[in-house]
Amino acid sequence: MPNPYSVIFATYTERYYLKDVKKKYSKRVQKNMEEAIEGIMRNPEEAISRKIIKTITDQDEMIIGKFDIAIPGQNIGTRSGWRGIVALNNEKKTARVLLVYSKDHVKGTHETAWWQSVIKDRYPELADLLS
């Protein structure tokens, strides 16, 4: 079994997006969502090979990926619109969850352009990976 990755939720994600989960559903659902994300990120290589994480960019030791979020028993399925963006550092074995959002958070009509803009603005050290 491969070494598990450390999962880090970026402060921005916790402050602005996971808080919305708690507000819309409950603290229990927020915790369940965090646990579901942590479960995916513990072994990201498998999640990528099973197409749970879709690779956006793969440069050197850093992968930026997108994933859909489902929480069984909470009526939150992968089609409900909750998604996440993660930066995987294969050298340090870290999975940094940059963004967790719903379709309601997207400004404008182009979801990809919106989240890329948020990542470039909030995480300038990763901007070059999305260019």
N, C-alpha and C positions, 0 to 999 in steps of 0.2 A: 504494500500500500504506500502511495507517495506521501511525502511530508505534507501535512495540512498547511494551508495558508492562514496567516493571521488576517482577520477581517476587521477593517477599520471603517466606521461610518464617519464621513467628513462632517465637520461641525455645521456647515451650510446645509447639508441634507437633513441633519437632525433638527436644526432650528426651524427650517422653513417647510420641509416636505413631510417628514415623519410626524410632525406636530399636526399637520392636516389630517393624517390618517386617524390619529387619536381623536381629533375634533369631529370628524365625519362618522367614525365608527365607535371606537372605544380604546381605552388604554390596553386592554387585552388583545384586541386586533392589531394594534401597533406592535406589541411585543411578539405576537405570532408572525407578523410580517417580517420583523427583524430576524427572528429565528429562521424563517424560511429562506431569507436572503443569505444568512450565515451558512445555512446548510448547503446552498448552491456554491458558495464561495470557498468552502473548505477544500474542495477538489475541483478547481476551475478547469483543469485539463480535461477531465471527464465531462464536465458541463459543456465545454466547447465541442468536444468530439460528439456528444449527444445532441448538439445544436440547441442547448438550453441557453447558452451565451453565444450571441452572434458577434463574431469578430468584426470590429469597425476598422481598426488599424493594428498592425503588428510590426513594431520596429524595435530592433535590438532586444532588450529584455522587458519591454513595456508593451502591453496589449490593452487597447481600449475596446470594451465590449458592451453590448446592450442585451438586456434580458427582460422577459415578461415575468410578472409576479402573480402567483396564485396562492390562495390560502384556503385549504379545504375546510368545509363546514362554515365558512363565513360569507358565502356567495361572492367571493372575490376570485374570479377565474382569470386566466391569461387574456381573455378577450374583454375583461372589464375595463382595461385601459391603464392599469398600473404597470409602470416600467421602471427600469433602473439602468444607470450607466456606471460602469466599474473600470478602474485602472488596475490592471494586474501587473505586478512587478515580479517577474520570474526569478530574478536574482535574489531579492530579499524575501520572496515567498509571502507577499502581502497582496491583499485584495482590498483596495480602497474604494468604497462605495461613494461615488461622487454626487449622484443624483438619484432620487426616487421620486417619481412624479406620476400624476394621472393626466389623462387627456384634458382635463379641466385646467391644468396649469399652463398648457401650451398657448403661447401668444401668437396670433396669426394663423395661417393655414398650413404652414410647412413645419411639421413636428421636428424633422431632422435639423433643419436650419435653426429652429428655436433652441434645442438642447445643445447643439454645437456652439451657439452663441453664448449660452449660459456657462458651458465648460470653459470656453476661451476667456470669458470675463472673470469667472471665479477662480479658475486654476490656470493662470498664465504660463506656468511651467509645463503644461500639457498642450498648449495652443499649437505648437509646431507639429504635434502628432496628428492633428485634425486638418492641417493645411493641405 
